[in-house]
Amino acid sequence: MLRPRFVKVMRDLTSDYTRSALLVLAIFIGVFGVGSILGGYAVLVREMARNYLGTAPASMTIKVEDVALDKGIVREVEGLPGVLRAERHATIAARMRVGEDWYPLLLFVIDDFDAMKTNKFRHISGAWPPDPGTMLVERTALDVMKARVGDSVIVKTPNGRELPVAISGIVHDPGLAPARQEQRGYGYCTLSTLRRLGEVQGFDELRVIAAGKEITQGAIEQEGRAIARLLEDRGYRVHEIQVPPPGRHPHQGQMNAVLLLFLVFAFLTLFLSAILVSASLATLMTRQVREIGICKAIGAGSAQVSALYLLMLLVVCAVAVLFAAPLSRLAAGMLVGQIGGLLNLDIQDASIPWWVLLVVVAGGTLVPLAVAAYPVLRGGRISALEALNSYGVSAAAFGKGRMQTMLGRLRVPGSILTLSLRNVFRSRSRLAMTLLLLAVGGALFMTALDTSRAWDVNLEKIYKYRHYDLEVRLFTPFPASQLIPSLRGIPGVREVEAWGQSPAAFSKGGGPDVVRTYPDKGHGAFLVLALPPSTKLVSLPLTRGRWLGPDNDDEVVLNQMALAQEPSLKVGDRIALSADGRPSSWRIAGFVEDIGSPAVAYVPYAAYARLTHTEGMTDTIRISLMNREKSAAMVKTREIEAAIGLSGASVISTVPVSLLRNAIAEHMAVLVGALLAMAILMAAVGTCGLMSTMSMNLIERTRELGVMRAIGATPAAVSRLVIFEGLICAAFSLVFAFALSVPLSAYLGRLIGNMAFRIPLPLVLAPLAFVAWTVLIMAGSIVASAYPAIRANRLTIRDALAYY
């Protein structure tokens, strides 16, 4: 037989199923959010490391020129004390034809598919190794290629002609971003296939894994310079040393920061849920104050009384955790799948670590108990005499205090609306709790949409400050006088400018340049872009200093990505830059905001041409069109490529600005979805809080409602009274939600902008966000108020007047 105290706990829980369900739901939402985000975070951190480190990523890539690496030098480097593995590679920036359009194709030339030592990839299906004249394709590239195994893709290398290359198999390379994000293909082939495509280039990259468990970037650079000296002693010309952050996936920092932010929001949801439950429990103790007095009269101590209500809360938490834990694991699995796809990860082990369940259980029980401890202990210390003399409900008379006096004098149209407004302020502490829950949920919702809109505004800057529509890269510099006039004569072409472009580095002296570029040649890249100072095709906004002057050939303007590599630089400083291995000195004229570009140093075209001995030549052409729509630009691109081909120039890539925008836009979808999911959870907690508040208010005013019914108030009037109270609470919360969303949107925009672009996103307050939340919260308040109103109307006048 259960002890009387346990019987009381069970009866309190089962006497009002709605109240108990609300308490369980509130804790469930908080625990579900924590379990989902924490479980996903634990799996993604583990699997990202497993995927990336499983490829045996090279600590450094040493690129040589003119002469291909032979196997003898590779073995010699591999025998050095500081080297664990060494392997020769080649990477070719080719092109592929998809339908009638050309897309970039990165070809990785592998020395021995059966004995790969660095930057490995996993075979999924098809041939292994690929037959001569065929290639393997990274699994995410099939969508971009619009092809499947067995199909042929037209490929053109810089020195070759257009040839069909069959797709003989599929691989997974977790060291690469998904192809749809980069809007390009990834292929893997043998040296013989490269020869068939018309290229004479050999293996010009030496990829090295440094020996040791914890190797710093500085130590890797030092080892790289030593290997470069050895190569130069053997007759090789070292072009540069590429040292990406050791052991870090290109997107690891961004993923960690975003998931940690979501985890903070999840624990905030749990904390707010605990506040709601604590307030509900305190109200229940107030309602049962006479029962507490009877318990004390027959010998119960304060600790025993408090223990009863804490036990009730523990039961509520246990039920919530029982449902939330398994469902949060399912949600964590969905989150892992979404972000894993975004990062091109192969989730080999989706099991959630045991400690996550421990944190979920502990958080779902200890946080609510800790928050509720003070009001429960305070309520348990009431004396027997005081408890027995209490009415058991709020005895506060309206009209005491400045706020009540002011509201008592307030006149608004409609007696029911006036009464509803006054009733909202009866319990200011309860009102504050409700507004807090609703405001935080609304702020998160608006922040999610504001951040999404801010991201779109940033993407619009790609078009706003770039007045060209197409960038054409040539394999070798070509006489501009033979090319530019013919392109300007194409109908629909507005402007054509000859530019120059080279890989760049901040030159430190004492050996080859060291850059932070990953093997995909995109992440961590640094470029020198040479352009006419009076260019009409870009108008990048200055953040400091000024744009390039027409009479100063030694000036340079850096974008924010370049500044991030050397944050101490300022206007007027002289810097040493290396353009394609050629050292030079420049004075910083200014810094610009450049959305969508890697690290770039903008220099005058004339000075660049002298430095690289390419006077009168161009290797980069930027073209603006009269019709900037994407479909029209794609059609015109084909005509431009045909004209360039007739001139005899060899094209490496044609990159429409629309392609660049689409590539960046792909990175935001999952982030916005996760933000909205957290906002919806918070909004659900707020709705529960509003329903709980309305229920508590009606319990305290039961006899008052009985009097109203006795003097003629209809059930419809009572329902309107209650619903108006809920709508007034929701309206007040809108003000606080909007006010809170402004700094939150600014903070989140700064965080996400600095991660993606090294510059904060603009603060955008989207009207749609406020309107959408207004509609949602007003509809939610009607639902949250309707049920308590229905329950209040079910009481007869006699029962309401007899309520104590």
Secondary structure, 3 states (H helix, E strand, C coil): CCCHHHHHHHHHHHHCHHHHHHHHHHHHHHHHHHHHHHHHHHHHHHHHHHHHHHCCCCCEEEEEECCCCCHHHHHHHHCCCCEEEEEEEEEEEEEEEECCEEEEEEEEEECCHHHCCCCCCEEEEECCCCCCCEEEEECCHHHHHCCCCCCEEEEECCCCCCEEEEEEEEEECCCCCCHHHHCCEEEEECHHHHHHCCCCCCCCEEEEEECCCCCCHHHHHHHHHHHHHHHHHCCCEEEEEECCCCCCCCCHHHHHHHHHHHHHHHHHHHHHHHHHHHHHHHHHHHHCHHHHHHHHHCCCCHHHHHHHHHHHHHHHHHHHHHHHHHHHHHHHHHHHHHHHHHCCCCCCCCCCCHHHHHHHHHHHHHHHHHHHHHHHHHHHCCCHHHHHCCCCCCCCCCCCCHHHHHHHHCCCCCHHHHHHHHHHCCCHHHHHHHHHHHHHHHHHHHHHHHHHHHHHHHHHHHHHHECCCEEEEEEEEEEHHHHHHHHHCCCCEEEEEEEEEEEEEECCCCCCEEECCCCCCCCCCEEEEEECCCCCCECCCEEEECCCCCCCCCEEEEEHHHHHHCCCCCCCCEEEEEECCEEEEEEEEEEECCCCCCEEEEEEHHHHHHHHCCCCEEEEEEEEECCCCHHHHHHHHHHHHHHHHHHCCCEEEEEEHHHHHHHHHCCCHHHHHHHHHHHHHHHHHHHHHHHHHHHHHHHHCHHHHHHHHHCCCCHHHHHHHHHHHHHHHHHHHHHHHHHHHHHHHHHHHHHHHHHHCCCCCCCCCCHHHHHHHHHHHHHHHHHHHHHHHHHHHHCCHHHHHHCC
